[in-house]
Amino acid sequence: MAVDASGRGPDRSTARIGPWRNAVLTAFALGGVTMTAWGPRLPSMRSSLALDNAGLGLVLAGVTVGAVLGLLASSPIFTTFGPRRGIGAALMATAVSLALIGVGAGPLHSVPVTALGFAVVGFSIGALDVMINVEGAAVERAAGRTLMPLMHAGWSLGAVVGSGIGAACAALRIAFAVQFAAEAVLIVVVGLVVARHLPSGVPAEAAEERPPVRERFREWLSGWTHLRLLVIGLVMLGVELGEGSANNWLTLAVRDGHRQTDAVAAAFFIVFAVGETAARVLGGPLVDRIGRVAAIRVTTAIGVVGLVLFILGGPAWVVLVGILFWAVGVSLGFPLGMSAAAESGPNPAARTSVVASIGYLANLAGPPAIGALSERVGLLEAMWVILALLVVGFLCAGALRPPRAERPASGDPA
């Protein structure tokens, strides 16, 4: 592989597409592994910390706070250090923070240490997510074909692996602190390999064409005045709240609400992760066939049915089908919403940042709100909020229709 003049790694202009693409795809997968590490183990962590759902929701809110700071810091990190060092450092930070969560909630039984770990992992994931999306778009441009859906499927596949590890450890009664430490080592080892195959240089346009901070902030603020962007944001609000709530509360809802064991709850979470991954892999051909608007309406409708089945419950197989439908319902909203925002007018970066902010806040801040509401009405009953927002997303799907000149003849009719 070609290296830059410093010998630190491949330069963006000379990097071979295959190793570069695979490195970015693996970084997406590591993000998925990290974000699902604690989901299957939340029942044990709640007991170890002696918290109720509201208290646990406050601890998880550290992820939200950290992620917002990570989103803000990602651009200067990326433009200062480049993808090799920037993404590499973010991966190392996720490993350290994951180990910290395990120690804080396990041997130390310390809520403050655990909350700090969640805040650091939120910062790391927030920064990582932006940088790998930017780098994934660069790979896509260099390859000359659509690769971003595959990249996001990589995150979902990582979620399958992470939830599988959690389920296996729960079934084998392996302490979550041991699990998190082992996963931290895995992230460090794989992350070092990933970094070696990322370009070390930053594109010249990143420094030469990036508008001043004041101008970029003004563009971002102006995006909040566009009605279509806000309607697209409503679609993303429901699907991202649904995904984030599944990551944080599905196992507890299965155990407490449907009276299943920790191992069964973790296995049901795997079904969610597998379902979302499969829906994203198949989502591109579906959109090409029926159009973006129809794809959103079909998937959100399936998600509504799934949540009804999950909340009302009954036999375990009904709950399981509900989880699978729920996963399909939240699978396509984020990537299709981002595409629609970018096409909606000038300044695509500012426009996508508006809907991305709505999506991230729903994914990260929504679950703590669900936890607080569950203390009043119960965890299963609190999930009616997700269903209501998926219905709103179904009704608002027309906002994702491509501009007339870009509409395929077979989809998204006017």
One Martini backbone bead per residue (centre of mass of N, CA, C, O) as a GRO file, in nm:
protein
  414
    1MET     BB    1   0.097   0.035   0.021
    2ALA     BB    2   0.070   0.353   0.002
    3VAL     BB    3   0.259   0.635   0.116
    4ASP     BB    4   0.342   0.898   0.263
    5ALA     BB    5   0.607   1.106   0.329
    6SER     BB    6   0.602   1.020   0.644
    7GLY     BB    7   0.513   0.703   0.672
    8ARG     BB    8   0.212   0.678   0.828
    9GLY     BB    9   0.044   0.625   0.557
   10PRO     BB   10  -0.198   0.648   0.349
   11ASP     BB   11  -0.283   0.836   0.092
   12ARG     BB   12  -0.563   0.957  -0.050
   13SER     BB   13  -0.444   0.955  -0.356
   14THR     BB   14  -0.315   0.630  -0.314
   15ALA     BB   15  -0.528   0.467  -0.204
   16ARG     BB   16  -0.669   0.174  -0.189
   17ILE     BB   17  -0.992   0.086  -0.197
   18GLY     BB   18  -1.023  -0.180  -0.045
   19PRO     BB   19  -0.872  -0.125   0.229
   20TRP     BB   20  -1.017   0.141   0.284
   21ARG     BB   21  -1.305   0.037   0.290
   22ASN     BB   22  -1.260  -0.185   0.510
   23ALA     BB   23  -1.173   0.009   0.733
   24VAL     BB   24  -1.433   0.173   0.750
   25LEU     BB   25  -1.626  -0.064   0.791
   26THR     BB   26  -1.492  -0.157   1.058
   27ALA     BB   27  -1.544   0.105   1.213
   28PHE     BB   28  -1.845   0.079   1.208
   29ALA     BB   29  -1.857  -0.195   1.357
   30LEU     BB   30  -1.725  -0.095   1.622
   31GLY     BB   31  -1.951   0.100   1.691
   32GLY     BB   32  -2.169  -0.120   1.720
   33VAL     BB   33  -2.036  -0.283   1.943
   34THR     BB   34  -2.028  -0.059   2.155
   35MET     BB   35  -2.344   0.031   2.160
   36THR     BB   36  -2.421  -0.293   2.248
   37ALA     BB   37  -2.273  -0.386   2.507
   38TRP     BB   38  -2.493  -0.288   2.743
   39GLY     BB   39  -2.782  -0.373   2.675
   40PRO     BB   40  -2.786  -0.685   2.776
   41ARG     BB   41  -2.666  -0.572   3.082
   42LEU     BB   42  -2.868  -0.380   3.235
   43PRO     BB   43  -2.991  -0.552   3.457
   44SER     BB   44  -2.721  -0.598   3.609
   45MET     BB   45  -2.639  -0.300   3.637
   46ARG     BB   46  -2.882  -0.205   3.798
   47SER     BB   47  -2.827  -0.387   4.042
   48SER     BB   48  -2.531  -0.298   4.105
   49LEU     BB   49  -2.634   0.021   4.137
   50ALA     BB   50  -2.917   0.055   4.267
   51LEU     BB   51  -3.140   0.116   4.036
   52ASP     BB   52  -3.368   0.265   3.858
   53ASN     BB   53  -3.486   0.364   3.560
   54ALA     BB   54  -3.436   0.665   3.605
   55GLY     BB   55  -3.142   0.643   3.701
   56LEU     BB   56  -3.037   0.497   3.451
   57GLY     BB   57  -3.117   0.721   3.252
   58LEU     BB   58  -2.919   0.931   3.367
   59VAL     BB   59  -2.664   0.775   3.306
   60LEU     BB   60  -2.723   0.751   2.994
   61ALA     BB   61  -2.711   1.064   2.942
   62GLY     BB   62  -2.401   1.076   2.907
   63VAL     BB   63  -2.407   1.002   2.610
   64THR     BB   64  -2.543   1.259   2.509
   65VAL     BB   65  -2.344   1.469   2.607
   66GLY     BB   66  -2.093   1.348   2.472
   67ALA     BB   67  -2.198   1.343   2.176
   68VAL     BB   68  -2.233   1.645   2.136
   69LEU     BB   69  -1.933   1.709   2.180
   70GLY     BB   70  -1.829   1.520   1.957
   71LEU     BB   71  -1.966   1.661   1.719
   72LEU     BB   72  -1.818   1.936   1.762
   73ALA     BB   73  -1.514   1.802   1.756
   74SER     BB   74  -1.477   1.644   1.485
   75SER     BB   75  -1.375   1.851   1.279
   76PRO     BB   76  -1.107   1.945   1.415
   77ILE     BB   77  -0.991   1.662   1.438
   78PHE     BB   78  -0.992   1.585   1.137
   79THR     BB   79  -0.835   1.847   1.021
   80THR     BB   80  -0.579   1.804   1.207
   81PHE     BB   81  -0.524   1.464   1.198
   82GLY     BB   82  -0.697   1.296   1.042
   83PRO     BB   83  -0.815   0.977   0.994
   84ARG     BB   84  -0.600   0.802   1.128
   85ARG     BB   85  -0.581   0.957   1.406
   86GLY     BB   86  -0.876   1.028   1.464
   87ILE     BB   87  -1.008   0.744   1.449
   88GLY     BB   88  -0.806   0.600   1.627
   89ALA     BB   89  -0.858   0.767   1.885
   90ALA     BB   90  -1.161   0.707   1.909
   91LEU     BB   91  -1.129   0.400   1.946
   92MET     BB   92  -0.956   0.410   2.202
   93ALA     BB   93  -1.167   0.565   2.374
   94THR     BB   94  -1.388   0.350   2.366
   95ALA     BB   95  -1.228   0.133   2.514
   96VAL     BB   96  -1.175   0.284   2.778
   97SER     BB   97  -1.475   0.350   2.848
   98LEU     BB   98  -1.580   0.060   2.859
   99ALA     BB   99  -1.400  -0.027   3.094
  100LEU     BB  100  -1.505   0.190   3.292
  101ILE     BB  101  -1.794   0.092   3.308
  102GLY     BB  102  -1.731  -0.189   3.423
  103VAL     BB  103  -1.590  -0.092   3.681
  104GLY     BB  104  -1.808   0.100   3.793
  105ALA     BB  105  -2.055  -0.120   3.786
  106GLY     BB  106  -1.894  -0.333   3.932
  107PRO     BB  107  -1.662  -0.330   4.161
  108LEU     BB  108  -1.742  -0.022   4.253
  109HIS     BB  109  -2.043   0.072   4.246
  110SER     BB  110  -2.033   0.350   4.059
  111VAL     BB  111  -2.208   0.605   3.934
  112PRO     BB  112  -1.998   0.825   3.852
  113VAL     BB  113  -1.808   0.639   3.689
  114THR     BB  114  -2.020   0.538   3.493
  115ALA     BB  115  -2.106   0.814   3.383
  116LEU     BB  116  -1.829   0.886   3.274
  117GLY     BB  117  -1.809   0.653   3.075
  118PHE     BB  118  -2.057   0.738   2.906
  119ALA     BB  119  -1.951   1.017   2.825
  120VAL     BB  120  -1.695   0.917   2.677
  121VAL     BB  121  -1.836   0.728   2.476
  122GLY     BB  122  -2.008   0.949   2.349
  123PHE     BB  123  -1.781   1.124   2.242
  124SER     BB  124  -1.641   0.907   2.071
  125ILE     BB  125  -1.886   0.829   1.893
  126GLY     BB  126  -1.955   1.106   1.783
  127ALA     BB  127  -1.683   1.152   1.640
  128LEU     BB  128  -1.668   0.887   1.481
  129ASP     BB  129  -1.927   0.907   1.311
  130VAL     BB  130  -1.846   1.150   1.144
  131MET     BB  131  -1.570   1.051   1.030
  132ILE     BB  132  -1.675   0.787   0.888
  133ASN     BB  133  -1.873   0.933   0.702
  134VAL     BB  134  -1.670   1.106   0.554
  135GLU     BB  135  -1.488   0.868   0.464
  136GLY     BB  136  -1.708   0.707   0.318
  137ALA     BB  137  -1.763   0.927   0.104
  138ALA     BB  138  -1.475   0.918  -0.014
  139VAL     BB  139  -1.483   0.627  -0.107
  140GLU     BB  140  -1.727   0.655  -0.292
  141ARG     BB  141  -1.600   0.858  -0.486
  142ALA     BB  142  -1.353   0.684  -0.566
  143ALA     BB  143  -1.532   0.434  -0.667
  144GLY     BB  144  -1.810   0.526  -0.817
  145ARG     BB  145  -2.011   0.413  -0.585
  146THR     BB  146  -2.244   0.284  -0.379
  147LEU     BB  147  -2.163   0.248  -0.004
  148MET     BB  148  -2.320   0.357   0.249
  149PRO     BB  149  -2.520   0.129   0.315
  150LEU     BB  150  -2.295  -0.069   0.384
  151MET     BB  151  -2.175   0.089   0.617
  152HIS     BB  152  -2.435   0.084   0.796
  153ALA     BB  153  -2.448  -0.224   0.802
  154GLY     BB  154  -2.187  -0.252   0.963
  155TRP     BB  155  -2.301  -0.139   1.223
  156SER     BB  156  -2.525  -0.350   1.254
  157LEU     BB  157  -2.334  -0.594   1.260
  158GLY     BB  158  -2.191  -0.501   1.515
  159ALA     BB  159  -2.448  -0.521   1.686
  160VAL     BB  160  -2.475  -0.822   1.662
  161VAL     BB  161  -2.208  -0.893   1.794
  162GLY     BB  162  -2.247  -0.739   2.060
  163SER     BB  163  -2.514  -0.881   2.143
  164GLY     BB  164  -2.398  -1.168   2.133
  165ILE     BB  165  -2.194  -1.133   2.354
  166GLY     BB  166  -2.396  -1.052   2.573
  167ALA     BB  167  -2.571  -1.307   2.562
  168ALA     BB  168  -2.350  -1.513   2.624
  169CYS     BB  169  -2.260  -1.390   2.896
  170ALA     BB  170  -2.534  -1.415   3.033
  171ALA     BB  171  -2.564  -1.726   3.002
  172LEU     BB  172  -2.264  -1.773   3.146
  173ARG     BB  173  -2.221  -1.563   3.380
  174ILE     BB  174  -2.057  -1.320   3.287
  175ALA     BB  175  -1.919  -1.054   3.375
  176PHE     BB  176  -1.945  -0.737   3.251
  177ALA     BB  177  -1.656  -0.643   3.314
  178VAL     BB  178  -1.520  -0.864   3.149
  179GLN     BB  179  -1.654  -0.811   2.881
  180PHE     BB  180  -1.562  -0.512   2.844
  181ALA     BB  181  -1.259  -0.568   2.855
  182ALA     BB  182  -1.247  -0.757   2.609
  183GLU     BB  183  -1.368  -0.551   2.407
  184ALA     BB  184  -1.147  -0.340   2.440
  185VAL     BB  185  -0.922  -0.513   2.325
  186LEU     BB  186  -1.050  -0.560   2.051
  187ILE     BB  187  -1.063  -0.259   1.964
  188VAL     BB  188  -0.762  -0.204   1.977
  189VAL     BB  189  -0.658  -0.412   1.778
  190VAL     BB  190  -0.842  -0.342   1.535
  191GLY     BB  191  -0.793  -0.033   1.533
  192LEU     BB  192  -0.491  -0.047   1.453
  193VAL     BB  193  -0.544  -0.176   1.179
  194VAL     BB  194  -0.731   0.033   1.061
  195ALA     BB  195  -0.541   0.284   1.074
  196ARG     BB  196  -0.324   0.173   0.864
  197HIS     BB  197  -0.567   0.200   0.619
  198LEU     BB  198  -0.562   0.506   0.653
  199PRO     BB  199  -0.544   0.811   0.574
  200SER     BB  200  -0.330   1.087   0.677
  201GLY     BB  201  -0.450   1.287   0.497
  202VAL     BB  202  -0.589   1.600   0.405
  203PRO     BB  203  -0.782   1.756   0.219
  204ALA     BB  204  -0.742   2.061   0.083
  205GLU     BB  205  -1.047   2.154   0.099
  206ALA     BB  206  -1.076   2.145   0.408
  207ALA     BB  207  -0.899   2.415   0.435
  208GLU     BB  208  -0.979   2.603   0.181
  209GLU     BB  209  -1.325   2.563   0.185
  210ARG     BB  210  -1.380   2.621   0.468
  211PRO     BB  211  -1.575   2.793   0.642
  212PRO     BB  212  -1.626   2.992   0.868
  213VAL     BB  213  -1.765   2.954   1.169
  214ARG     BB  214  -1.984   3.174   1.143
  215GLU     BB  215  -2.101   3.075   0.874
  216ARG     BB  216  -2.169   2.786   0.957
  217PHE     BB  217  -2.363   2.870   1.188
  218ARG     BB  218  -2.562   3.030   1.010
  219GLU     BB  219  -2.644   2.795   0.826
  220TRP     BB  220  -2.753   2.613   1.051
  221LEU     BB  221  -2.974   2.806   1.153
  222SER     BB  222  -3.130   2.840   0.880
  223GLY     BB  223  -3.228   2.541   0.861
  224TRP     BB  224  -3.458   2.583   1.094
  225THR     BB  225  -3.655   2.751   0.874
  226HIS     BB  226  -3.716   2.484   0.717
  227LEU     BB  227  -3.985   2.293   0.675
  228ARG     BB  228  -3.880   2.037   0.533
  229LEU     BB  229  -3.658   1.969   0.736
  230LEU     BB  230  -3.849   1.935   0.980
  231VAL     BB  231  -4.010   1.700   0.855
  232ILE     BB  232  -3.775   1.511   0.821
  233GLY     BB  233  -3.711   1.515   1.126
  234LEU     BB  234  -3.971   1.363   1.208
  235VAL     BB  235  -3.896   1.098   1.082
  236MET     BB  236  -3.625   1.065   1.244
  237LEU     BB  237  -3.738   1.077   1.528
  238GLY     BB  238  -3.885   0.803   1.536
  239VAL     BB  239  -3.657   0.604   1.441
  240GLU     BB  240  -3.439   0.691   1.652
  241LEU     BB  241  -3.602   0.634   1.904
  242GLY     BB  242  -3.646   0.336   1.839
  243GLU     BB  243  -3.346   0.253   1.832
  244GLY     BB  244  -3.247   0.365   2.107
  245SER     BB  245  -3.456   0.210   2.282
  246ALA     BB  246  -3.365  -0.071   2.204
  247ASN     BB  247  -3.070  -0.049   2.303
  248ASN     BB  248  -3.170   0.025   2.617
  249TRP     BB  249  -3.483  -0.135   2.672
  250LEU     BB  250  -3.552  -0.414   2.556
  251THR     BB  251  -3.444  -0.612   2.771
  252LEU     BB  252  -3.612  -0.500   3.008
  253ALA     BB  253  -3.891  -0.541   2.877
  254VAL     BB  254  -3.867  -0.847   2.847
  255ARG     BB  255  -3.815  -0.911   3.145
  256ASP     BB  256  -4.034  -0.732   3.299
  257GLY     BB  257  -4.287  -0.741   3.097
  258HIS     BB  258  -4.238  -1.068   2.983
  259ARG     BB  259  -4.086  -1.267   3.180
  260GLN     BB  260  -3.779  -1.302   3.110
  261THR     BB  261  -3.474  -1.381   3.075
  262ASP     BB  262  -3.169  -1.254   3.021
  263ALA     BB  263  -3.096  -1.440   2.783
  264VAL     BB  264  -3.356  -1.396   2.619
  265ALA     BB  265  -3.337  -1.091   2.598
  266ALA     BB  266  -3.068  -1.092   2.445
  267ALA     BB  267  -3.168  -1.262   2.204
  268PHE     BB  268  -3.388  -1.060   2.114
  269PHE     BB  269  -3.184  -0.838   2.047
  270ILE     BB  270  -3.055  -0.986   1.811
  271VAL     BB  271  -3.302  -0.979   1.631
  272PHE     BB  272  -3.301  -0.679   1.596
  273ALA     BB  273  -3.016  -0.649   1.471
  274VAL     BB  274  -3.061  -0.839   1.233
  275GLY     BB  275  -3.307  -0.698   1.110
  276GLU     BB  276  -3.168  -0.425   1.055
  277THR     BB  277  -2.942  -0.528   0.877
  278ALA     BB  278  -3.115  -0.659   0.654
  279ALA     BB  279  -3.277  -0.402   0.580
  280ARG     BB  280  -3.025  -0.239   0.486
  281VAL     BB  281  -2.921  -0.427   0.267
  282LEU     BB  282  -3.218  -0.422   0.114
  283GLY     BB  283  -3.291  -0.113   0.083
  284GLY     BB  284  -3.174  -0.021  -0.186
  285PRO     BB  285  -3.346  -0.196  -0.382
  286LEU     BB  286  -3.616  -0.094  -0.273
  287VAL     BB  287  -3.584   0.203  -0.350
  288ASP     BB  288  -3.534   0.154  -0.656
  289ARG     BB  289  -3.825   0.024  -0.695
  290ILE     BB  290  -4.038   0.228  -0.504
  291GLY     BB  291  -3.904   0.439  -0.344
  292ARG     BB  292  -3.857   0.643  -0.077
  293VAL     BB  293  -4.143   0.695   0.032
  294ALA     BB  294  -4.249   0.403   0.024
  295ALA     BB  295  -4.030   0.281   0.203
  296ILE     BB  296  -4.103   0.440   0.458
  297ARG     BB  297  -4.400   0.353   0.477
  298VAL     BB  298  -4.357   0.050   0.497
  299THR     BB  299  -4.161   0.039   0.742
  300THR     BB  300  -4.327   0.205   0.950
  301ALA     BB  301  -4.574   0.022   0.943
  302ILE     BB  302  -4.427  -0.226   1.046
  303GLY     BB  303  -4.335  -0.091   1.313
  304VAL     BB  304  -4.615  -0.047   1.433
  305VAL     BB  305  -4.697  -0.341   1.446
  306GLY     BB  306  -4.458  -0.432   1.621
  307LEU     BB  307  -4.524  -0.257   1.873
  308VAL     BB  308  -4.795  -0.376   1.933
  309LEU     BB  309  -4.696  -0.664   1.980
  310PHE     BB  310  -4.488  -0.595   2.203
  311ILE     BB  311  -4.669  -0.449   2.411
  312LEU     BB  312  -4.906  -0.663   2.434
  313GLY     BB  313  -4.819  -0.943   2.362
  314GLY     BB  314  -4.773  -1.278   2.486
  315PRO     BB  315  -4.634  -1.484   2.328
  316ALA     BB  316  -4.306  -1.504   2.250
  317TRP     BB  317  -4.343  -1.502   1.937
  318VAL     BB  318  -4.488  -1.229   1.924
  319VAL     BB  319  -4.261  -1.060   2.040
  320LEU     BB  320  -4.053  -1.140   1.824
  321VAL     BB  321  -4.204  -1.027   1.581
  322GLY     BB  322  -4.218  -0.740   1.688
  323ILE     BB  323  -3.911  -0.692   1.687
  324LEU     BB  324  -3.864  -0.734   1.386
  325PHE     BB  325  -4.057  -0.507   1.290
  326TRP     BB  326  -3.922  -0.282   1.445
  327ALA     BB  327  -3.651  -0.296   1.294
  328VAL     BB  328  -3.763  -0.226   1.015
  329GLY     BB  329  -3.897   0.053   1.093
  330VAL     BB  330  -3.584   0.185   1.173
  331SER     BB  331  -3.373   0.140   0.923
  332LEU     BB  332  -3.419   0.399   0.690
  333GLY     BB  333  -3.455   0.693   0.797
  334PHE     BB  334  -3.167   0.808   0.822
  335PRO     BB  335  -3.037   0.774   0.536
  336LEU     BB  336  -3.282   0.901   0.377
  337GLY     BB  337  -3.288   1.172   0.528
  338MET     BB  338  -3.006   1.267   0.449
  339SER     BB  339  -3.050   1.267   0.145
  340ALA     BB  340  -3.293   1.463   0.139
  341ALA     BB  341  -3.149   1.705   0.268
  342ALA     BB  342  -2.920   1.738   0.052
  343GLU     BB  343  -3.151   1.787  -0.188
  344SER     BB  344  -3.328   2.048  -0.075
  345GLY     BB  345  -3.066   2.240  -0.130
  346PRO     BB  346  -2.858   2.445  -0.039
  347ASN     BB  347  -2.623   2.363   0.173
  348PRO     BB  348  -2.597   2.048   0.258
  349ALA     BB  349  -2.440   2.049   0.524
  350ALA     BB  350  -2.640   2.221   0.687
  351ARG     BB  351  -2.891   2.044   0.637
  352THR     BB  352  -2.786   1.773   0.751
  353SER     BB  353  -2.723   1.883   1.038
  354VAL     BB  354  -3.012   1.923   1.126
  355VAL     BB  355  -3.122   1.628   1.100
  356ALA     BB  356  -2.894   1.499   1.262
  357SER     BB  357  -2.960   1.637   1.529
  358ILE     BB  358  -3.238   1.511   1.560
  359GLY     BB  359  -3.150   1.215   1.548
  360TYR     BB  360  -2.944   1.212   1.781
  361LEU     BB  361  -3.130   1.316   2.005
  362ALA     BB  362  -3.334   1.086   1.982
  363ASN     BB  363  -3.133   0.848   2.029
  364LEU     BB  364  -3.003   0.971   2.308
  365ALA     BB  365  -3.244   1.132   2.468
  366GLY     BB  366  -3.493   0.945   2.459
  367PRO     BB  367  -3.433   0.705   2.653
  368PRO     BB  368  -3.434   0.868   2.921
  369ALA     BB  369  -3.732   0.953   2.883
  370ILE     BB  370  -3.848   0.669   2.889
  371GLY     BB  371  -3.745   0.603   3.172
  372ALA     BB  372  -3.905   0.823   3.322
  373LEU     BB  373  -4.189   0.739   3.222
  374SER     BB  374  -4.182   0.443   3.336
  375GLU     BB  375  -4.223   0.528   3.639
  376ARG     BB  376  -4.538   0.593   3.580
  377VAL     BB  377  -4.639   0.358   3.340
  378GLY     BB  378  -4.422   0.189   3.226
  379LEU     BB  379  -4.228   0.051   2.986
  380LEU     BB  380  -4.429  -0.046   2.774
  381GLU     BB  381  -4.615   0.208   2.779
  382ALA     BB  382  -4.390   0.415   2.690
  383MET     BB  383  -4.377   0.295   2.382
  384TRP     BB  384  -4.613   0.458   2.254
  385VAL     BB  385  -4.442   0.698   2.167
  386ILE     BB  386  -4.298   0.560   1.935
  387LEU     BB  387  -4.545   0.489   1.771
  388ALA     BB  388  -4.648   0.778   1.727
  389LEU     BB  389  -4.385   0.873   1.570
  390LEU     BB  390  -4.414   0.669   1.338
  391VAL     BB  391  -4.677   0.786   1.234
  392VAL     BB  392  -4.561   1.060   1.168
  393GLY     BB  393  -4.353   0.953   0.965
  394PHE     BB  394  -4.557   0.840   0.765
  395LEU     BB  395  -4.704   1.120   0.710
  396CYS     BB  396  -4.403   1.267   0.634
  397ALA     BB  397  -4.263   1.113   0.385
  398GLY     BB  398  -4.297   1.321   0.144
  399ALA     BB  399  -4.036   1.496   0.219
  400LEU     BB  400  -3.836   1.265   0.071
  401ARG     BB  401  -3.875   1.362  -0.201
  402PRO     BB  402  -3.731   1.406  -0.477
  403PRO     BB  403  -3.641   1.587  -0.707
  404ARG     BB  404  -3.777   1.587  -1.012
  405ALA     BB  405  -3.506   1.540  -1.179
  406GLU     BB  406  -3.435   1.269  -0.977
  407ARG     BB  407  -3.668   1.093  -1.047
  408PRO     BB  408  -3.773   0.796  -1.087
  409ALA     BB  409  -4.003   0.638  -1.281
  410SER     BB  410  -4.069   0.400  -1.047
  411GLY     BB  411  -4.053   0.642  -0.829
  412ASP     BB  412  -4.171   0.895  -0.662
  413PRO     BB  413  -4.425   1.037  -0.724
  414ALA     BB  414  -4.592   1.343  -0.755
   0.00000   0.00000   0.00000
